[in-house]
Amino acid sequence: MTRRIVRTGIQLGIIGTVALILVIFLDNRYRVLPNAIHNHLPAHHPGFVVTDLTVVTCSSLNPFSRCTLEGEYWHRINKDLYLGKGFISKAYLHVERKREEDLALHEELVFDVKVGRIQPSTADATSKDIRWESRPSGIWIKKSSKRHISDPKEVITGIDVLFGADAADPRSNWAVQSIPLLIDSSDGNDPQPHLTIRKGAAIKVEKPVPRIRKDGKFKIMQAADLHLATGIGTCRHALPEGQPCEADIRTLEFVERLLEDEKPDFIVLSGDQVNGDTAPDAQSAIYKYSALFARHKIPYAGIFGNHDDEGNLNRAESMAIMDGLPYSLSTAGPEDVEGVGNYVVEILGRGSTSHSALTLYMLDTHSYSPEEKKYHGYDWLKQSQIDWFKSTSQSLKRKHKEYTHIHMDLAFIHIPLPEYRNPDKLVWVGNWTEPPTAPAFNSNFKDALIEENVLVVSCGHDHVNDYCLPANNKDKKAALWMCYGGGAGFGGYGGYYGYHRRIRFFDFDMNEARISTWKRMEWGDTKSRIDEQIIVDGGSVITGM
């Protein structure tokens, strides 16, 4: 009897192991690689129209349950609608699409989609040629043959999935459905998947050309450490204490208030825009800040921090999304330079000139130390990046001399340089609230910045530091300002010791070759400019001390 029980137990164990292997095999067999996510999937490929869509649910426990549909026209949006949190279920949106020129005369295509528990009411829903049809998860589609649709802008050509009650889509002629898909969230953890839909042909994204204003002025907002999540996120260290707080909503409301108050001409995102461990769909987080900037028609550029790639997308995948969005000048940079996001943004002079007035060097400071035992903490700028920076700077100098005023250079990074620790005991301006978490290894990028006459470098990363510190050259003369942006996002730490979220601004007067800087607060003294100072005058670093 005992042997029989043991034998039965072994058999069940073997069966369970085989089932688990099959689950893993089948899940990998039908999983679309992450690159397909960020290439926006063939479901909204230019030149195609949508002819149907549905949701397919499968069981995580049944090795023979497949979350796929057969047929060459069906394509899966590779985002589990439960974001991997379903107890036993997975669900995927499938889109059927065809080339418009391949449709037969009477073949039907989708020209409207709604989400809800009951059929949408519409005057033309009873027509023989125009009708609503039900699909799983509360989806209703309206189909008609091509010959009955007079306006091609009404045809649905793309469908995607975003998550969270605050989901937004910055892309031209895309719109997020207000009601989320109706999926069973019996575990109480509803990721709120929303359909986002494009009607009409894909619109080519034109890169903006930032330019000095007619009055010779230009203003940059440095928004550091937004720490946005998939969904509204969770507030950390929010002031005043004890009041309701929705992290991402409050963060973006803060940013938007300053966009309206300060009216910057350009935005620099200096890393940790995405709070990776709370962003199982990083695309949704990226789209939220991008939609805000697109709505205000402000160009921007971003680099990565140590948390941006801790969600479902790596740096290359995230940058490919950012690179294709309206008003974004973000780009991956040279492939032979270490990191993703080493590039230059040129701010042109006033009027119609093609000459650069300001150059912004954007560099990837990576994440965590690759040699933790020897150099504890964070990574550092690599020699290939320093070589790229120096060669790029030197190649641009001749052209910059053609500018009729004094050309100026700045740099933006995420992780501070070792010199932010202030080894020369110089006087800083602002708050030094935590020890700078700079890398233990010094690759001497500060020296390269000074050699190439970069006047200011600004970082993020340490949320409760916002000081500006002068750095000396080899002759012990101030030659560079090193600043912090100050943490802006409520999804990251930041409210202790009375310190609160803030955003740094750089104001340029090209008539005087002058740079001023200050911060603005989210709570407390929200109207004043904090620690306003002139850091460059006549194209040279000044300390005023």
C-alpha positions as CSV (number, residue, x, y, z in Angstrom):
1,M,0.0,0.0,0.0
2,T,2.8,2.4,1.0
3,R,4.7,1.6,-2.3
4,R,1.6,2.2,-4.3
5,I,1.1,5.7,-2.7
6,V,4.7,6.5,-3.3
7,R,4.5,5.4,-6.9
8,T,1.4,7.4,-7.4
9,G,3.0,10.4,-5.9
10,I,6.0,10.1,-8.1
11,Q,3.8,9.7,-11.2
12,L,1.8,12.8,-10.2
13,G,5.0,14.7,-9.7
14,I,6.3,13.7,-13.1
15,I,2.9,14.7,-14.7
16,G,3.0,18.0,-12.9
17,T,6.6,18.7,-14.1
18,V,5.8,17.8,-17.7
19,A,2.7,20.1,-17.5
20,L,4.8,22.9,-16.2
21,I,7.4,22.4,-18.9
22,L,4.6,22.5,-21.5
23,V,3.2,25.7,-20.0
24,I,6.6,27.3,-20.2
25,F,7.2,26.0,-23.7
26,L,3.9,27.0,-25.1
27,D,4.0,30.4,-23.4
28,N,7.5,31.1,-25.0
29,R,6.4,29.5,-28.3
30,Y,3.6,32.1,-28.7
31,R,5.2,35.0,-27.0
32,V,6.0,37.9,-29.3
33,L,9.4,39.3,-28.5
34,P,9.7,42.7,-26.7
35,N,11.0,44.3,-29.9
36,A,7.5,43.7,-31.4
37,I,6.0,45.7,-28.6
38,H,8.0,48.8,-29.2
39,N,7.7,48.6,-33.0
40,H,4.0,49.2,-32.3
41,L,3.1,45.8,-33.8
42,P,1.7,45.1,-37.3
43,A,-1.7,45.7,-35.8
44,H,-1.4,49.3,-36.8
45,H,1.1,49.1,-39.6
46,P,0.8,51.9,-42.1
47,G,-1.3,51.0,-45.1
48,F,-3.5,48.5,-43.3
49,V,-7.1,48.7,-42.1
50,V,-8.7,46.8,-39.2
51,T,-11.3,44.2,-40.2
52,D,-12.0,42.6,-36.8
53,L,-10.8,42.4,-33.2
54,T,-11.3,40.1,-30.3
55,V,-9.9,39.1,-26.9
56,V,-8.6,35.6,-26.4
57,T,-8.3,34.2,-22.8
58,C,-6.2,31.2,-21.8
59,S,-5.3,29.4,-18.6
60,S,-1.9,29.5,-17.0
61,L,-2.5,26.1,-15.6
62,N,-3.6,24.3,-18.7
63,P,-0.6,23.5,-21.0
64,F,-2.9,23.1,-24.0
65,S,-4.6,26.4,-23.6
66,R,-3.3,28.9,-26.2
67,C,-3.7,32.6,-26.3
68,T,-3.4,32.8,-30.0
69,L,-5.7,32.8,-33.1
70,E,-4.9,31.0,-36.3
71,G,-4.9,32.8,-39.6
72,E,-2.4,35.1,-41.4
73,Y,-4.4,38.2,-40.8
74,W,-4.7,37.9,-37.0
75,H,-2.1,39.7,-34.9
76,R,-1.7,39.7,-31.2
77,I,-1.0,42.8,-29.2
78,N,1.6,41.3,-27.0
79,K,0.4,42.7,-23.7
80,D,-1.3,40.5,-21.2
81,L,-4.5,42.4,-20.2
82,Y,-3.9,41.3,-16.6
83,L,-0.3,42.5,-16.8
84,G,0.7,39.1,-15.4
85,K,-1.4,39.5,-12.3
86,G,-4.3,37.2,-13.2
87,F,-4.7,34.4,-10.8
88,I,-5.0,31.7,-13.5
89,S,-5.8,33.6,-16.6
90,K,-4.1,35.5,-19.3
91,A,-5.8,37.5,-22.0
92,Y,-4.6,39.2,-25.2
93,L,-6.2,41.5,-27.7
94,H,-6.1,40.2,-31.3
95,V,-6.5,42.4,-34.3
96,E,-7.3,41.3,-37.8
97,R,-6.0,43.6,-40.4
98,K,-5.6,43.7,-44.1
99,R,-4.2,46.0,-46.8
100,E,-7.0,48.3,-47.9
101,E,-6.3,47.6,-51.6
102,D,-6.7,43.9,-51.0
103,L,-10.3,44.2,-49.7
104,A,-13.1,42.9,-51.9
105,L,-15.8,45.4,-52.8
106,H,-18.3,44.1,-50.2
107,E,-15.7,43.0,-47.6
108,E,-16.3,44.7,-44.3
109,L,-14.0,46.7,-42.2
110,V,-14.2,48.3,-38.7
111,F,-14.9,52.0,-38.5
112,D,-15.9,52.4,-34.9
113,V,-15.2,50.7,-31.6
114,K,-16.8,51.3,-28.2
115,V,-16.3,49.6,-24.8
116,G,-19.2,49.0,-22.4
117,R,-21.6,46.4,-20.9
118,I,-24.5,47.3,-23.2
119,Q,-24.7,47.9,-26.9
120,P,-24.0,51.5,-27.9
121,S,-27.1,53.4,-29.1
122,T,-26.8,55.1,-32.4
123,A,-29.2,56.3,-35.1
124,D,-27.6,54.2,-37.8
125,A,-27.2,50.9,-35.8
126,T,-30.3,49.4,-37.4
127,S,-29.0,49.8,-40.9
128,K,-28.4,46.7,-42.9
129,D,-24.9,47.9,-43.8
130,I,-24.0,49.5,-40.5
131,R,-24.4,47.6,-37.3
132,W,-22.8,47.0,-33.9
133,E,-21.3,43.6,-33.1
134,S,-20.3,42.3,-29.7
135,R,-16.9,41.0,-28.9
136,P,-15.4,39.7,-25.6
137,S,-14.4,42.1,-22.7
138,G,-17.1,44.6,-23.5
139,I,-15.9,45.4,-27.0
140,W,-18.4,46.6,-29.5
141,I,-17.4,47.1,-33.1
142,K,-19.2,48.8,-36.0
143,K,-18.5,47.3,-39.4
144,S,-19.4,48.2,-42.9
145,S,-18.3,47.5,-46.4
146,K,-15.7,49.9,-47.8
147,R,-18.2,51.3,-50.4
148,H,-20.4,52.6,-47.6
149,I,-17.7,54.7,-45.9
150,S,-17.2,57.9,-47.7
151,D,-14.5,59.5,-45.5
152,P,-11.3,57.5,-45.3
153,K,-10.5,59.4,-42.0
154,E,-13.2,57.4,-40.4
155,V,-11.6,54.0,-41.0
156,I,-9.8,52.4,-38.1
157,T,-6.2,51.7,-39.1
158,G,-4.5,51.1,-35.7
159,I,-5.4,49.6,-32.3
160,D,-3.2,49.4,-29.2
161,V,-3.6,48.8,-25.5
162,L,-2.5,51.1,-22.7
163,F,-3.1,50.7,-19.0
164,G,-4.4,52.8,-16.1
165,A,-7.2,55.2,-15.3
166,D,-4.8,58.0,-16.4
167,A,-3.8,56.4,-19.7
168,A,-3.0,58.9,-22.4
169,D,-1.8,58.7,-26.0
170,P,0.4,61.5,-27.5
171,R,0.3,60.2,-31.1
172,S,-1.5,62.1,-33.7
173,N,-5.0,60.9,-34.6
174,W,-5.0,58.4,-31.7
175,A,-7.6,58.4,-29.0
176,V,-7.8,56.4,-25.7
177,Q,-11.2,54.9,-25.0
178,S,-12.5,56.2,-21.7
179,I,-14.0,52.9,-20.5
180,P,-11.5,50.1,-19.8
181,L,-11.9,46.6,-21.2
182,L,-14.1,44.5,-19.0
183,I,-11.9,41.8,-17.7
184,D,-12.4,39.6,-14.6
185,S,-10.4,41.1,-11.9
186,S,-11.7,39.0,-9.1
187,D,-8.4,39.3,-7.2
188,G,-9.1,43.0,-6.8
189,N,-6.1,44.1,-8.9
190,D,-7.5,45.7,-12.0
191,P,-4.9,47.0,-14.4
192,Q,-7.6,48.8,-16.3
193,P,-6.5,48.1,-19.9
194,H,-7.8,50.7,-22.3
195,L,-8.0,50.5,-26.1
196,T,-6.4,53.3,-28.0
197,I,-7.5,53.7,-31.6
198,R,-6.2,55.5,-34.6
199,K,-8.5,56.6,-37.4
200,G,-7.2,57.5,-40.8
201,A,-3.7,57.3,-42.3
202,A,-0.6,57.4,-40.1
203,I,0.7,60.9,-39.7
204,K,4.5,61.3,-40.2
205,V,6.1,62.8,-37.1
206,E,8.1,65.9,-37.9
207,K,11.0,66.7,-35.6
208,P,10.7,70.2,-34.0
209,V,13.4,72.7,-34.5
210,P,14.0,74.6,-31.2
211,R,15.1,78.2,-31.6
212,I,16.1,81.2,-29.6
213,R,13.1,83.6,-29.3
214,K,13.0,86.9,-31.0
215,D,14.0,88.7,-27.9
216,G,17.2,86.7,-27.6
217,K,15.9,84.6,-24.7
218,F,15.4,80.8,-24.2
219,K,14.2,78.8,-21.2
220,I,14.8,75.1,-20.3
221,M,12.8,73.2,-17.8
222,Q,14.8,70.3,-16.3
223,A,12.2,67.7,-15.0
224,A,14.2,65.2,-13.0
225,D,13.0,61.8,-11.7
226,L,9.3,61.8,-12.6
227,H,9.1,58.2,-11.5
228,L,5.8,57.5,-13.4
229,A,4.1,54.1,-13.1
230,T,1.6,52.0,-15.1
231,G,-1.5,53.4,-13.6
232,I,-1.7,56.3,-11.1
233,G,1.1,55.0,-8.9
234,T,1.7,55.3,-5.2
235,C,2.8,58.5,-3.5
236,R,5.9,58.4,-1.3
237,H,6.8,61.1,1.3
238,A,4.1,63.4,0.1
239,L,3.5,66.7,1.8
240,P,1.3,67.8,3.5
241,E,1.1,64.5,5.3
242,G,-2.2,62.6,5.7
243,Q,-3.9,64.0,2.6
244,P,-5.0,61.8,-0.4
245,C,-2.3,61.6,-3.0
246,E,-2.3,60.0,-6.5
247,A,1.3,59.9,-7.5
248,D,1.3,60.3,-11.3
249,I,-1.6,62.6,-11.4
250,R,-0.1,64.9,-8.9
251,T,3.3,64.8,-10.6
252,L,2.0,65.7,-14.0
253,E,-0.3,68.4,-12.6
254,F,2.8,69.9,-11.0
255,V,4.7,69.8,-14.3
256,E,1.7,71.3,-16.2
257,R,1.3,74.1,-13.7
258,L,4.9,75.1,-14.3
259,L,4.6,74.8,-18.0
260,E,1.8,77.3,-17.8
261,D,3.5,79.6,-15.3
262,E,7.1,79.6,-16.6
263,K,6.4,78.9,-20.3
264,P,9.6,77.1,-21.1
265,D,10.8,76.7,-24.6
266,F,12.3,73.3,-24.1
267,I,12.2,70.4,-21.6
268,V,15.0,68.1,-20.6
269,L,14.1,64.8,-18.9
270,S,17.2,63.8,-17.0
271,G,16.3,60.2,-16.2
272,D,14.0,58.0,-14.2
273,Q,11.0,59.1,-16.1
274,V,9.7,55.6,-15.5
275,N,9.5,54.0,-12.1
276,G,10.5,50.5,-13.5
277,D,9.3,48.3,-10.7
278,T,5.8,49.8,-10.8
279,A,5.7,50.0,-14.6
280,P,4.9,46.5,-16.0
281,D,3.9,48.4,-19.2
282,A,6.5,51.2,-19.6
283,Q,4.9,52.4,-22.8
284,S,1.8,53.6,-20.8
285,A,4.2,55.6,-18.5
286,I,6.1,57.1,-21.3
287,Y,3.0,58.1,-23.1
288,K,1.6,60.1,-20.1
289,Y,4.4,62.7,-20.0
290,S,4.7,62.7,-23.8
291,A,1.0,63.5,-24.1
292,L,1.3,66.4,-21.7
293,F,4.2,67.9,-23.7
294,A,2.4,67.3,-27.0
295,R,-0.7,69.0,-25.7
296,H,1.4,72.1,-24.8
297,K,3.4,71.8,-28.1
298,I,6.8,71.9,-26.3
299,P,9.8,70.1,-27.7
300,Y,11.7,67.9,-25.3
301,A,14.6,65.4,-25.0
302,G,15.3,62.7,-22.5
303,I,18.0,60.4,-21.2
304,F,17.7,57.4,-19.0
305,G,18.2,56.8,-15.3
306,N,18.8,53.6,-13.4
307,H,15.1,52.8,-13.1
308,D,13.8,53.4,-16.6
309,D,14.6,49.9,-17.8
310,E,13.4,48.0,-14.8
311,G,10.0,47.5,-16.2
312,N,9.1,45.5,-19.3
313,L,11.2,47.5,-21.8
314,N,14.9,47.8,-22.0
315,R,16.7,51.1,-22.9
316,A,16.7,50.5,-26.7
317,E,13.0,49.6,-26.7
318,S,12.0,52.6,-24.6
319,M,14.2,55.0,-26.7
320,A,12.6,53.7,-30.0
321,I,9.2,54.7,-28.6
322,M,10.4,58.1,-27.4
323,D,12.1,58.7,-30.7
324,G,8.9,58.4,-32.7
325,L,6.7,60.6,-30.6
326,P,5.5,64.2,-31.4
327,Y,7.8,67.0,-30.1
328,S,10.5,64.5,-29.0
329,L,14.1,65.0,-30.0
330,S,15.2,62.0,-28.0
331,T,17.3,59.5,-30.0
332,A,19.5,56.5,-29.3
333,G,22.8,58.0,-30.5
334,P,25.7,56.1,-32.2
335,E,25.7,52.3,-31.9
336,D,29.4,52.1,-31.3
337,V,29.2,54.3,-28.2
338,E,28.3,52.6,-24.9
339,G,24.8,53.3,-23.6
340,V,21.6,54.3,-25.2
341,G,20.9,58.1,-25.5
342,N,24.3,59.8,-26.2
343,Y,23.3,62.6,-28.6
344,V,23.3,66.3,-29.2
345,V,20.4,68.8,-29.3
346,E,21.2,72.0,-31.1
347,I,19.2,75.1,-30.3
348,L,19.3,77.4,-33.3
349,G,19.7,81.2,-33.1
350,R,16.8,83.6,-33.5
351,G,15.1,84.3,-36.8
352,S,15.8,82.0,-39.7
353,T,19.5,81.4,-39.1
354,S,20.8,77.8,-39.4
355,H,23.5,78.5,-36.8
356,S,23.5,76.9,-33.4
357,A,23.3,79.2,-30.4
358,L,23.2,76.5,-27.7
359,T,24.3,72.9,-27.7
360,L,22.9,70.4,-25.2
361,Y,25.0,67.2,-24.7
362,M,22.8,64.3,-23.5
363,L,24.6,61.3,-22.1
364,D,23.7,57.9,-20.7
365,T,25.1,57.3,-17.2
366,H,23.9,53.7,-17.2
367,S,22.7,52.0,-14.0
368,Y,24.5,50.0,-11.4
369,S,28.2,49.3,-11.1
370,P,29.4,46.4,-13.3
371,E,32.2,45.7,-10.7
372,E,30.2,45.9,-7.5
373,K,32.9,44.3,-5.3
374,K,35.6,46.8,-6.4
375,Y,33.4,49.9,-7.1
376,H,30.3,49.7,-5.0
377,G,27.1,51.6,-6.1
378,Y,26.5,53.1,-9.5
379,D,28.0,52.9,-13.0
380,W,30.1,55.6,-14.7
381,L,30.5,57.3,-18.0
382,K,32.7,55.1,-20.2
383,Q,35.7,56.0,-22.3
384,S,33.8,55.5,-25.6
385,Q,31.3,58.1,-24.4
386,I,34.0,60.6,-23.4
387,D,35.8,60.1,-26.7
388,W,32.5,60.6,-28.6
389,F,31.8,63.7,-26.6
390,K,35.2,65.3,-27.2
391,S,35.3,64.5,-30.9
392,T,31.7,65.7,-31.4
393,S,32.4,68.9,-29.5
394,Q,35.6,69.6,-31.5
395,S,33.9,68.9,-34.8
396,L,31.1,71.4,-34.0
397,K,33.4,74.2,-32.8
398,R,34.1,75.6,-36.2
399,K,30.5,75.8,-37.2
400,H,29.6,77.3,-33.8
401,K,32.0,80.2,-34.4
402,E,29.6,81.3,-37.3
403,Y,27.0,82.2,-34.7
404,T,26.8,86.0,-34.4
405,H,26.7,85.9,-30.5
406,I,28.6,83.8,-28.0
407,H,27.7,80.1,-28.4
408,M,27.3,78.2,-25.1
409,D,27.3,74.4,-24.3
410,L,25.5,72.5,-21.5
411,A,25.4,68.8,-20.6
412,F,22.8,66.7,-18.9
413,I,23.3,63.3,-17.2
414,H,21.4,61.3,-14.6
415,I,23.9,59.9,-12.1
416,P,26.1,62.7,-10.6
417,L,29.8,62.9,-11.2
418,P,32.2,62.0,-8.3
419,E,33.1,65.7,-8.1
420,Y,29.5,66.4,-6.9
421,R,30.9,65.3,-3.5
422,N,32.8,68.6,-3.4
423,P,36.3,67.5,-2.7
424,D,37.6,71.1,-2.9
425,K,35.1,72.3,-0.2
426,L,33.6,75.0,-2.4
427,V,30.5,76.9,-1.5
428,W,27.3,75.6,-3.1
429,V,23.8,77.2,-3.6
430,G,20.7,75.2,-2.7
431,N,19.9,72.1,-0.6
432,W,22.5,69.3,0.1
433,T,20.2,66.9,2.0
434,E,21.7,63.5,1.2
435,P,25.2,62.2,0.3
436,P,25.7,62.3,-3.4
437,T,25.4,58.8,-4.8
438,A,28.0,59.3,-7.5
439,P,30.0,56.3,-8.8
440,A,33.0,55.1,-6.8
441,F,35.1,55.0,-10.0
442,N,36.0,58.3,-11.6
443,S,36.4,58.3,-15.3
444,N,37.2,62.0,-15.2
445,F,34.4,63.2,-17.4
446,K,34.4,66.5,-15.5
447,D,37.9,67.3,-16.9
448,A,36.6,66.6,-20.4
449,L,33.6,68.9,-19.9
450,I,36.0,71.8,-18.8
451,E,38.4,71.1,-21.7
452,E,35.5,71.5,-24.2
453,N,34.2,74.6,-22.4
454,V,30.9,73.2,-21.3
455,L,29.6,75.7,-18.8
456,V,27.0,73.7,-16.9
457,V,26.3,70.1,-16.3
458,S,23.1,69.1,-14.5
459,C,21.9,65.7,-13.2
460,G,19.1,64.0,-11.3
461,H,19.1,60.8,-9.3
462,D,19.5,62.2,-5.8
463,H,16.0,63.4,-5.2
464,V,16.5,65.6,-2.2
465,N,19.6,67.4,-3.5
466,D,19.1,70.5,-5.6
467,Y,22.3,72.4,-5.1
468,C,24.6,74.0,-7.8
469,L,28.3,73.6,-7.1
470,P,31.2,75.3,-8.9
471,A,34.0,73.1,-10.1
472,N,37.6,74.4,-10.7
473,N,39.9,73.8,-13.6
474,K,43.5,72.8,-13.2
475,D,44.4,76.4,-12.4
476,K,41.9,76.4,-9.5
477,K,39.6,78.8,-11.3
478,A,35.8,78.2,-11.5
479,A,35.2,76.7,-15.0
480,L,32.0,74.6,-14.6
481,W,28.8,74.6,-12.7
482,M,27.5,71.2,-11.5
483,C,23.8,71.3,-10.6
484,Y,21.0,69.0,-9.5
485,G,17.5,69.2,-10.9
486,G,15.8,68.1,-7.6
487,G,13.2,65.3,-7.6
488,A,9.9,66.1,-9.3
489,G,7.9,62.9,-9.1
490,F,5.8,61.5,-6.3
491,G,6.4,57.9,-7.3
492,G,10.0,58.2,-5.9
493,Y,11.2,59.2,-2.5
494,G,11.5,62.9,-1.7
495,G,9.5,64.5,1.0
496,Y,11.4,64.0,4.2
497,Y,13.2,66.6,6.3
498,G,10.7,69.2,5.0
499,Y,12.2,69.0,1.5
500,H,9.6,68.7,-1.2
501,R,9.3,68.1,-5.0
502,R,10.8,70.8,-7.2
503,I,11.8,71.5,-10.8
504,R,14.9,73.4,-12.0
505,F,14.9,76.0,-14.8
506,F,17.7,77.5,-16.8
507,D,17.1,80.8,-18.5
508,F,19.4,82.0,-21.3
509,D,19.9,85.6,-22.4
510,M,21.9,85.3,-25.6
511,N,22.2,89.1,-25.9
512,E,24.5,89.0,-22.8
513,A,25.6,85.3,-23.0
514,R,24.1,84.9,-19.5
515,I,22.6,81.9,-17.8
516,S,20.4,82.2,-14.8
517,T,18.9,79.3,-12.8
518,W,16.3,78.7,-10.1
519,K,13.8,76.1,-8.8
520,R,10.1,76.0,-8.4
521,M,8.3,74.1,-5.6
522,E,5.2,71.9,-5.8
523,W,4.1,72.5,-2.2
524,G,4.8,75.3,0.3
525,D,6.1,78.5,-1.4
526,T,4.8,77.6,-4.9
527,K,4.9,81.1,-6.3
528,S,8.5,82.1,-5.7
529,R,11.7,81.3,-7.6
530,I,14.0,79.5,-5.1
531,D,17.8,80.1,-5.0
532,E,17.8,82.2,-8.2
533,Q,21.3,82.9,-9.3
534,I,23.4,84.0,-12.3
535,I,25.9,81.2,-13.1
536,V,27.3,82.4,-16.5
537,D,27.8,85.9,-17.7
538,G,29.5,87.0,-20.9
539,G,29.9,83.4,-21.8
540,S,32.1,82.7,-18.7
541,V,31.4,80.8,-15.4
542,I,30.9,83.2,-12.5
543,T,30.4,82.3,-8.8
544,G,29.3,85.6,-7.4
545,M,31.1,84.7,-4.2
